[in-house]
Each structure stands twice: as structure tokens, then as C-alpha cells.
Amino acid sequence: MPSTASKGRVVAVCSSPKGGVPKQAQRHIVVGPQGVEGDWHAGPVNKHKKSGEPEPNWRQLTVVGIESLEAMNAALGTHLGPGDLSENVLLSGHGDLSELVEGDRIRLGAQVVLKVSKQNRPCSTLDVYDVRLVKELLGRRGVACVVEATGVVKPGDVSEVVRAG
């Protein structure tokens, strides 16, 4: 079955040296082999796993569709913006990303390629904004990704979602 693709744009790029929310909007981010340079989520090991043996980091970057953010704001009367959902990349033109599955790819700008590892579940960290957010974002908080190709990403760059099919 051939792959299918959709094109869109990078709305914002965000990072934070600390966990939690929000991440701060940046003029650009440098995507290294293990995630956004200087971002808390980057690295070889999953920092969210609290017990047992360490596991590889399947969440080097988080990507969210602005359509999901806007729908949530409209439904709840909130006014959250770029970085507030702890995303590294906010995209437009691809919907809420809920149909993406492991193995799909997201191309950002001329260089960066991300491989989707899983859907990103909303967590209680978002309760600082509104306790209704977790329920509202179930199934549409974007995707967790690992890096396949490194480079620089900035707002306005073309994005392309390539479905593995």
C-alpha cells in the first residue's frame, strides 16, 4: 500500500530545560540525535519511567496540531497557546494528529525527520491550567516522536506528515 502525505506549516517551536508545563516559544530549535538540544525530554533514556529498568526514550519530542489546541480552547473557554501543552513543535494543516500511528513520519523544514512512536496521552501536569484538560485532550494531545534526521526548525517551515500506510 503506498504512503500518503499531507503538507502544513510549523506554527511554533518550544523548549524548556525543566519538565512540566509550559515550554517557552523559541525563534528556532536545534533537533539533535536525541531530541531538542537543551530540552528536558531530550536524551537516550525515558525520564518519565519512575521504576524498573531504564528504557529507551520514545518521547524525544512532542508534536501537537494547533487544530487540537484551538478546539480545546473553544470547548473549555481556555486561552492556552504555543508551549502550554509541553509540545516542542506546534503544527497547522494536519488536524489533531489523532490518526497517526507508530512508524508514520513528520518532516520539518529542509532537514528534520521525526518518527512517530505513539500517541501522547494527556497527563495530570495539565491540571495547573484546568482540571478538565486531560479529559478534553484524550486521543488528541499530539504524538511522541524520536529523531531520524537532525537539523534546525523554525516557525513558518513547511511540515509534511507521511503515513506509512
C-alpha positions in Angstrom: 0.0 0.0 0.0 1.5 3.4 -1.0 2.2 6.0 1.7 0.0 9.1 1.9 1.2 12.6 2.8 -0.2 15.9 3.9 1.5 19.3 4.0 1.2 22.1 6.6 3.3 24.6 8.5 5.3 24.9 11.7 3.4 27.4 13.9 5.8 27.4 16.9 8.8 25.6 18.3 9.3 25.4 22.0 11.7 24.0 24.6 12.4 24.1 28.3 15.3 22.8 30.4 12.7 21.7 33.1 9.9 19.1 33.0 6.3 20.1 33.3 4.5 23.0 31.6 4.9 25.3 29.8 7.7 25.1 27.3 8.8 28.5 26.0 8.4 29.5 22.4 11.7 30.0 20.6 12.9 31.6 17.3 14.2 28.2 16.3 15.2 24.8 17.8 18.1 22.6 17.1 17.0 19.0 16.8 19.9 16.7 17.7 20.0 12.9 17.5 18.2 12.5 20.9 15.7 15.5 20.8 15.7 19.2 21.0 19.0 20.5 22.3 18.6 21.9 25.8 15.1 20.4 26.3 14.3 18.3 29.4 12.8 15.5 27.3 15.9 15.0 25.1 18.2 12.2 25.9 18.7 8.5 25.5 16.5 7.4 28.4 12.8 7.9 29.1 12.7 10.3 32.0 9.0 9.6 32.8 9.6 6.0 33.8 9.7 6.0 37.6 10.6 2.4 38.4 12.2 -0.7 37.0 14.9 -0.9 34.4 15.6 2.2 32.3 14.0 2.1 28.8 15.0 3.9 25.6 13.5 7.4 25.2 10.5 7.0 22.8 9.5 10.6 23.6 12.4 12.7 22.4 10.0 15.3 21.0 6.2 16.0 21.3 4.3 17.4 18.3 0.8 18.9 18.6 -1.6 20.1 16.0 -2.9 23.7 16.5 -6.3 22.4 15.5 -6.4 20.3 18.7 -5.3 23.3 20.8 -7.9 25.6 19.2 -10.7 23.1 19.6 -9.8 22.5 23.3 -9.7 26.3 23.9 -13.1 26.7 22.3 -14.7 23.8 24.2 -13.4 24.9 27.6 -13.1 28.6 27.3 -9.4 28.5 27.9 -6.7 30.6 26.2 -3.7 28.3 26.0 -1.1 28.9 23.4 2.2 27.6 22.0 4.2 25.5 24.5 1.4 25.3 27.1 0.8 21.6 26.3 4.5 21.0 26.7 4.9 20.4 23.0 8.2 21.0 21.1 6.5 21.6 17.8 3.1 23.1 17.1 1.8 22.4 13.5 -1.0 23.6 11.4 -2.7 21.9 8.5 -2.6 18.3 9.7 -5.6 18.3 12.1 -5.3 16.9 15.6 -2.8 14.2 14.6 -5.0 11.5 16.2 -4.8 9.2 13.2 -1.0 9.0 13.3 0.5 5.7 14.4 3.9 4.3 15.2 6.1 4.4 12.1 4.5 7.4 10.5 6.9 10.3 9.8 6.8 14.1 10.2 9.2 16.1 8.1 10.0 19.6 9.4 11.7 22.2 7.2 14.5 21.1 4.9 16.3 18.6 7.2 14.4 17.2 10.2 12.6 13.9 10.1 10.7 12.6 13.1 9.3 9.1 13.5 6.1 8.7 15.5 6.5 6.4 18.4 3.0 6.7 19.9 0.1 8.9 20.7 0.9 11.3 23.5 -1.5 10.8 26.4 -2.5 13.9 28.4 -1.3 13.8 32.0 -2.3 15.5 35.2 0.5 18.0 34.8 -2.1 19.9 32.7 -4.3 20.3 35.7 -2.4 23.5 36.6 -4.5 25.2 33.8 -7.8 23.5 34.1 -8.8 20.1 35.6 -11.0 19.4 32.5 -8.0 19.4 30.1 -6.9 15.8 30.5 -10.4 14.6 29.6 -10.8 17.1 26.7 -7.5 16.2 25.2 -7.8 12.4 25.3 -6.9 11.0 21.9 -5.7 14.4 20.6 -2.7 15.7 22.5 -0.5 15.0 19.6 2.3 12.5 19.2 5.5 11.5 20.8 8.4 11.1 18.4 12.0 10.0 18.0 14.6 11.7 15.8 15.5 10.2 12.4 17.3 13.2 10.9 18.6 16.2 12.7 18.6 19.9 11.9 17.1 23.3 12.7 13.3 24.0 12.8 11.7 27.4 13.0 8.1 28.8 12.7 7.0 29.1 9.1 8.9 26.0 8.0 6.9 23.6 5.8 5.8 20.4 7.6 4.8 17.1 6.0 3.2 14.2 7.6 3.9 10.9 5.7 1.7 8.0 6.6 3.4 4.6 6.4 0.2 3.2 5.1 
